[in-house]
């Protein structure tokens, strides 16, 4: 089955609303990573990331969870909530009525990271065309934030809705702060939804662990995602890409919610999912392909990563030209590695991107 090429850039499906002046449109495979980084040195991390992922690749604002409370993905995203706060309990982050020291620490760390980004970017001779920031998506955030009873806020319809609206209310100021740090960069947002498959399947455990929460209906999931995605677009995000696990990847749901693309590990995608993904790609949906596996702290060979994308892409009937705009990522976050190993992953990613581009050129 022959398929037409689709080379529209990230966000181009909504180009009238989201195109960022000065963002050069280049149709080729590039690289980025999922956001987490090892260690506690934000300056070193930012310098390495921006050094390895210069244009045409996509550098990112790193998350360094090794710094402890507030540096984790849930703490960082909870720090953006409006009219809702959180603190840390033995069972995890809990919704509170007033901000305490945990959320203050999360806000302080995020502010410091953005200041570091501004300082490092300010020393560069030429800045990257874009910057990626990562946030917990509203569904997984609701699964990880607990009510006063200890149950997950995902259990309660009103709480789920409030989490989505509160996050949507806070993302605009966050994007403004990032834009001030790197004024000429298009901001691309990665919404992390690691629990989306379990949320839709109804396999998230209750606080007691003796039963599971009821599955969330697709229409409600779409509605909550759309609340946040629309707020990000309205705040100036050039694109919103949702990071999900490959198991039962709900590609149609993400498209219905208004996402511009998805980031997904390739290893778990079956033929049926590749067919659905191919249809989405043809329609302008963007793929961040988790093609680079990391085994025992070591990234796979460049050729292995290239093959992980190229082989199923061609077997599905997609054209080589349709690869334009695909970004290669690791299959997992990098925070469990050493800084040296994480740097090697970025080098391997850019090499793999070059390898795919060579295949496109024939």
C-alpha positions as a printed NumPy array, in Angstrom:
array([[  0.   ,   0.   ,   0.   ],
       [  1.59 ,   3.254,  -1.11 ],
       [  1.186,   6.176,   1.245],
       [  1.654,   9.862,   0.444],
       [  4.405,  11.827,   2.11 ],
       [  3.649,  14.086,   5.053],
       [  6.367,  16.545,   5.944],
       [  4.479,  19.139,   7.943],
       [  6.427,  20.452,  10.939],
       [  5.354,  20.103,  14.542],
       [  2.339,  22.247,  15.142],
       [  1.694,  22.792,  11.421],
       [ -1.76 ,  21.198,  11.645],
       [ -2.656,  24.355,  13.559],
       [ -0.261,  26.621,  11.674],
       [ -2.59 ,  29.619,  11.63 ],
       [ -2.624,  29.572,  15.408],
       [  0.74 ,  28.223,  16.49 ],
       [  3.429,  29.061,  13.951],
       [  6.299,  30.808,  15.672],
       [  8.028,  33.507,  13.618],
       [ 11.699,  32.722,  13.204],
       [ 11.284,  28.948,  13.634],
       [ 12.928,  27.497,  10.551],
       [ 10.93 ,  24.678,   8.989],
       [ 13.315,  21.85 ,   8.089],
       [ 11.923,  18.493,   7.041],
       [ 14.257,  15.831,   8.356],
       [ 14.688,  13.454,  11.286],
       [ 16.12 ,  15.002,  14.447],
       [ 16.643,  14.021,  18.082],
       [ 15.515,  14.889,  21.574],
       [ 15.148,  13.054,  24.895],
       [ 12.291,  12.556,  27.321],
       [ 13.333,  15.11 ,  29.925],
       [ 14.83 ,  13.38 ,  32.965],
       [ 18.571,  13.668,  33.619],
       [ 20.912,  12.147,  36.212],
       [ 22.652,  13.943,  39.049],
       [ 21.922,  17.218,  40.811],
       [ 23.864,  19.784,  38.785],
       [ 21.388,  21.765,  36.69 ],
       [ 24.091,  23.942,  35.134],
       [ 26.117,  20.984,  33.899],
       [ 22.985,  19.222,  32.657],
       [ 21.766,  22.26 ,  30.729],
       [ 25.164,  22.862,  29.139],
       [ 25.474,  19.241,  28.033],
       [ 21.946,  19.033,  26.652],
       [ 22.209,  22.275,  24.709],
       [ 25.658,  21.339,  23.473],
       [ 24.611,  17.934,  22.178],
       [ 21.142,  18.878,  20.905],
       [ 21.732,  22.082,  18.988],
       [ 19.697,  22.886,  15.866],
       [ 18.219,  20.909,  14.12 ],
       [ 17.746,  18.854,  17.268],
       [ 15.556,  19.809,  20.212],
       [ 17.157,  20.606,  23.6  ],
       [ 15.032,  20.408,  26.715],
       [ 14.678,  21.84 ,  30.191],
       [ 15.98 ,  18.934,  32.295],
       [ 14.287,  17.305,  35.261],
       [ 16.758,  16.138,  37.916],
       [ 14.76 ,  13.945,  40.308],
       [ 17.916,  12.984,  42.251],
       [ 17.603,  16.36 ,  43.989],
       [ 14.707,  14.955,  45.997],
       [ 11.272,  16.27 ,  46.935],
       [  9.937,  18.763,  44.424],
       [ 12.4  ,  17.835,  41.701],
       [ 10.301,  14.89 ,  40.567],
       [  7.858,  15.142,  37.667],
       [  4.763,  15.208,  39.883],
       [  6.218,  17.824,  42.228],
       [  7.287,  20.046,  39.323],
       [  3.838,  19.891,  37.727],
       [  2.039,  20.284,  41.067],
       [  3.997,  23.498,  41.589],
       [  2.105,  25.007,  38.639],
       [ -1.372,  24.314,  39.999],
       [ -3.586,  27.342,  40.617],
       [ -5.894,  27.454,  43.669],
       [ -4.64 ,  23.984,  44.562],
       [ -1.509,  22.944,  46.451],
       [  0.122,  19.697,  47.513],
       [  2.48 ,  18.241,  50.075],
       [  4.3  ,  14.956,  50.444],
       [  2.949,  12.142,  52.598],
       [  4.161,   8.548,  52.993],
       [  1.824,   7.491,  50.164],
       [  2.948,  10.304,  47.848],
       [  1.82 ,  13.804,  46.895],
       [ -1.433,  14.908,  48.566],
       [ -3.735,  17.759,  47.561],
       [ -3.919,  20.483,  50.201],
       [ -5.699,  23.81 ,  50.561],
       [ -2.531,  25.789,  51.316],
       [  0.982,  25.565,  49.917],
       [  3.581,  24.186,  52.34 ],
       [  7.321,  23.723,  52.247],
       [  7.229,  20.855,  49.736],
       [  5.456,  22.843,  47.058],
       [  7.548,  25.922,  47.849],
       [ 10.662,  23.817,  47.288],
       [  9.279,  22.524,  43.985],
       [  8.58 ,  26.072,  42.81 ],
       [ 12.022,  27.239,  43.896],
       [ 13.752,  24.42 ,  42.032],
       [ 11.778,  25.084,  38.858],
       [ 12.485,  28.818,  39.014],
       [ 16.182,  28.097,  39.516],
       [ 16.217,  25.701,  36.535],
       [ 14.651,  28.344,  34.285],
       [ 17.218,  30.9  ,  35.469],
       [ 19.995,  28.431,  34.658],
       [ 18.493,  27.952,  31.197],
       [ 18.548,  31.718,  30.636],
       [ 22.157,  32.002,  31.838],
       [ 23.44 ,  29.13 ,  29.702],
       [ 21.5  ,  30.145,  26.602],
       [ 22.719,  33.708,  27.041],
       [ 26.339,  32.62 ,  26.555],
       [ 25.685,  30.816,  23.259],
       [ 26.753,  32.287,  19.943],
       [ 23.596,  30.951,  18.326],
       [ 20.602,  29.51 ,  20.158],
       [ 18.514,  26.497,  19.198],
       [ 15.309,  27.191,  17.313],
       [ 13.243,  25.418,  19.958],
       [ 13.098,  24.315,  23.574],
       [ 11.107,  21.443,  25.062],
       [  9.543,  21.439,  28.488],
       [  7.947,  18.42 ,  30.156],
       [  4.88 ,  18.364,  32.381],
       [  2.791,  15.619,  33.907],
       [ -0.434,  15.278,  31.953],
       [ -3.755,  15.779,  33.741],
       [ -4.711,  12.094,  33.798],
       [ -1.48 ,  10.765,  35.292],
       [ -1.29 ,  13.788,  37.596],
       [ -4.743,  12.914,  38.942],
       [ -3.555,   9.327,  39.433],
       [ -0.531,  10.47 ,  41.454],
       [ -2.131,  13.226,  43.555],
       [ -3.993,  11.897,  46.581],
       [ -7.026,  13.196,  48.433],
       [ -7.076,  13.75 ,  52.202],
       [ -8.544,  10.252,  52.571],
       [ -5.404,   8.816,  50.989],
       [ -7.219,   7.729,  47.85 ],
       [ -6.058,   8.917,  44.475],
       [ -7.835,  11.987,  43.125],
       [ -8.455,   9.883,  40.022],
       [-11.192,   8.177,  42.044],
       [-13.381,  11.291,  42.209],
       [-14.938,  12.9  ,  39.136],
       [-14.852,  16.389,  40.646],
       [-11.239,  15.998,  41.73 ],
       [-10.192,  14.818,  38.269],
       [-11.858,  17.845,  36.724],
       [-10.32 ,  20.228,  39.256],
       [ -6.8  ,  18.884,  38.64 ],
       [ -7.161,  19.404,  34.878],
       [ -8.531,  22.947,  35.249],
       [ -5.94 ,  23.873,  37.881],
       [ -3.067,  22.667,  35.709],
       [ -4.491,  24.47 ,  32.671],
       [ -4.693,  27.689,  34.69 ],
       [ -1.016,  27.474,  35.63 ],
       [  0.684,  26.552,  32.372],
       [  0.456,  30.018,  30.819],
       [  2.691,  31.668,  33.404],
       [  5.143,  28.783,  33.152],
       [  5.418,  29.192,  29.38 ],
       [  5.89 ,  32.941,  29.782],
       [  8.808,  32.371,  32.146],
       [ 10.455,  29.904,  29.76 ],
       [  9.885,  32.246,  26.818],
       [ 11.6  ,  35.038,  28.758],
       [ 14.611,  32.767,  29.332],
       [ 14.984,  31.852,  25.63 ],
       [ 13.076,  34.609,  23.797],
       [ 13.667,  33.414,  20.234],
       [ 12.895,  29.74 ,  20.807],
       [  9.647,  28.005,  19.934],
       [  8.333,  26.217,  23.03 ],
       [  7.302,  22.612,  22.514],
       [  5.522,  20.902,  25.401],
       [  5.737,  17.223,  26.231],
       [  2.826,  16.059,  28.388],
       [  3.791,  12.863,  30.191],
       [  0.975,  10.334,  30.555],
       [  2.761,   7.187,  31.753],
       [ -0.395,   5.873,  33.444],
       [ -2.826,   6.457,  30.59 ],
       [ -3.081,   2.799,  29.542],
       [ -3.782,   1.649,  33.092],
       [ -6.225,   4.505,  33.664],
       [ -8.242,   3.564,  30.581],
       [ -8.05 ,  -0.142,  31.418],
       [ -9.074,   0.307,  35.06 ],
       [ -5.976,  -1.333,  36.573],
       [ -4.774,   1.506,  38.853],
       [ -4.903,   0.156,  42.447],
       [ -6.838,   1.841,  45.233],
       [ -5.098,   2.972,  48.422],
       [ -5.806,  -0.37 ,  50.083],
       [ -4.45 ,  -2.319,  47.142],
       [ -7.324,  -4.78 ,  47.357],
       [ -9.151,  -3.478,  44.31 ],
       [ -8.628,  -1.199,  41.342],
       [-10.172,   2.089,  40.328],
       [-12.881,   1.966,  37.719],
       [-11.675,   2.638,  34.195],
       [-11.971,   6.184,  32.947],
       [-14.23 ,   6.674,  29.942],
       [-12.551,   7.798,  26.743],
       [-14.724,  10.891,  26.363],
       [-13.827,  12.124,  29.842],
       [-10.144,  11.391,  29.214],
       [-10.308,  13.385,  25.97 ],
       [-12.06 ,  16.27 ,  27.733],
       [ -9.445,  16.541,  30.505],
       [ -6.552,  16.329,  28.058],
       [ -8.138,  18.93 ,  25.787],
       [ -8.522,  21.393,  28.678],
       [ -4.75 ,  21.389,  29.204],
       [ -3.747,  21.092,  25.544],
       [ -5.942,  24.04 ,  24.571],
       [ -4.483,  26.112,  27.413],
       [ -0.952,  25.305,  26.227],
       [ -1.758,  26.215,  22.634],
       [ -3.42 ,  29.438,  23.753],
       [ -0.324,  30.27 ,  25.828],
       [  1.854,  30.034,  22.726],
       [  3.119,  26.444,  22.659],
       [  4.299,  25.644,  19.132],
       [  3.263,  22.015,  19.641],
       [  2.009,  19.666,  22.347],
       [  3.264,  16.08 ,  22.199],
       [  1.998,  13.442,  24.618],
       [  4.442,  10.839,  25.925],
       [  2.796,   7.463,  26.504],
       [  3.754,   3.814,  27.003],
       [  3.46 ,   1.596,  23.936],
       [  1.067,  -0.871,  25.564],
       [ -2.382,  -0.262,  24.036],
       [ -1.262,   3.164,  22.864],
       [ -4.484,   5.226,  22.497],
       [ -3.432,   7.106,  19.37 ],
       [ -6.955,   7.989,  18.215],
       [ -7.773,   9.372,  21.66 ],
       [ -4.741,  11.654,  21.642],
       [ -5.642,  13.011,  18.24 ],
       [ -9.213,  13.659,  19.369],
       [ -7.866,  15.599,  22.366],
       [ -6.014,  18.013,  20.084],
       [ -2.446,  16.776,  20.571],
       [  0.042,  17.538,  17.803],
       [  1.887,  14.242,  18.209],
       [  2.978,  11.465,  20.52 ],
       [  6.213,  10.142,  21.976],
       [  6.19 ,   6.369,  22.316],
       [  8.704,   3.512,  22.709],
       [  8.776,   1.589,  19.434],
       [  9.642,  -1.826,  20.821],
       [  6.12 ,  -2.545,  22.14 ],
       [  4.141,  -1.4  ,  19.102],
       [  2.427,  -4.225,  17.209],
       [  1.423,  -4.252,  13.539],
       [ -2.096,  -2.98 ,  14.267],
       [ -0.759,  -0.029,  16.246],
       [  1.693,   0.777,  13.466],
       [ -1.205,   0.871,  10.994],
       [ -3.108,   3.311,  13.207],
       [  0.049,   5.367,  13.645],
       [  0.616,   5.412,   9.885],
       [ -2.847,   6.858,   9.315],
       [ -2.155,   9.502,  11.952],
       [  1.201,  10.407,  10.378],
       [ -0.492,  10.837,   7.008],
       [ -2.906,  13.271,   8.644],
       [ -0.046,  15.408,   9.988],
       [  0.326,  13.833,  13.44 ],
       [  3.946,  13.79 ,  14.61 ],
       [  5.943,  10.881,  15.946],
       [  8.68 ,  11.063,  18.54 ],
       [ 10.061,   7.574,  18.104],
       [ 11.563,   5.852,  21.149],
       [ 13.957,   3.929,  18.944],
       [ 17.082,   3.882,  21.118],
       [ 17.006,   1.16 ,  23.762],
       [ 19.282,   1.378,  26.791],
       [ 20.461,  -1.902,  28.27 ],
       [ 22.433,  -2.068,  31.51 ],
       [ 23.188,   1.627,  31.242],
       [ 24.497,   1.399,  27.679],
       [ 22.652,   2.613,  24.563],
       [ 22.182,   0.268,  21.627],
       [ 24.327,   0.668,  18.547],
       [ 23.389,   3.402,  16.109],
       [ 22.472,   0.893,  13.401],
       [ 20.098,  -0.907,  15.782],
       [ 18.241,   2.315,  16.563],
       [ 18.006,   3.211,  12.876],
       [ 16.582,  -0.203,  12.064],
       [ 14.062,   0.007,  14.917],
       [ 12.41 ,   2.933,  13.118],
       [ 13.182,   2.283,   9.466],
       [ 12.022,  -1.346,   9.253],
       [  8.456,  -1.045,  10.647],
       [  8.052,   2.336,   8.937],
       [  8.686,   0.838,   5.524],
       [  6.817,  -2.409,   6.288],
       [  3.743,  -0.372,   7.163],
       [  3.892,   1.266,   3.749],
       [  4.973,   4.727,   4.825],
       [  7.303,   6.519,   2.444],
       [ 10.818,   7.585,   3.307],
       [  9.809,  11.19 ,   2.663],
       [  7.099,  10.913,   5.334],
       [  9.853,  10.558,   7.947],
       [ 10.407,  14.302,   7.734],
       [  9.629,  15.798,  11.132],
       [ 10.103,  12.563,  13.106],
       [ 12.189,  12.961,  16.249],
       [ 14.243,  10.112,  17.695],
       [ 14.251,   9.664,  21.479],
       [ 15.512,   7.086,  23.943],
       [ 12.938,   4.462,  24.909],
       [ 13.226,   5.555,  28.558],
       [ 14.255,   8.527,  30.682],
       [ 17.907,   9.068,  31.457],
       [ 17.85 ,   9.754,  35.212],
       [ 19.004,   6.232,  36.168],
       [ 22.231,   6.614,  34.172],
       [ 25.433,   8.452,  34.982],
       [ 25.864,  11.913,  33.412],
       [ 28.549,  10.468,  31.152],
       [ 26.242,   7.665,  29.998],
       [ 23.366,  10.088,  29.471],
       [ 25.648,  12.259,  27.328],
       [ 26.573,   9.2  ,  25.293],
       [ 22.857,   8.544,  24.726],
       [ 22.417,  12.019,  23.241],
       [ 25.414,  11.497,  20.963],
       [ 24.008,   8.141,  19.831],
       [ 20.619,   9.725,  19.152],
       [ 22.032,  12.402,  16.87 ],
       [ 24.095,   9.765,  15.071],
       [ 20.975,   7.651,  14.584],
       [ 19.079,  10.67 ,  13.247],
       [ 21.9  ,  11.215,  10.744],
       [ 21.672,   7.546,   9.795],
       [ 17.947,   7.736,   9.054],
       [ 18.457,  10.936,   7.066],
       [ 21.038,   9.139,   4.933],
       [ 18.479,   6.425,   4.185],
       [ 15.906,   9.052,   3.231],
       [ 18.368,  10.54 ,   0.761],
       [ 18.944,   7.072,  -0.638]])
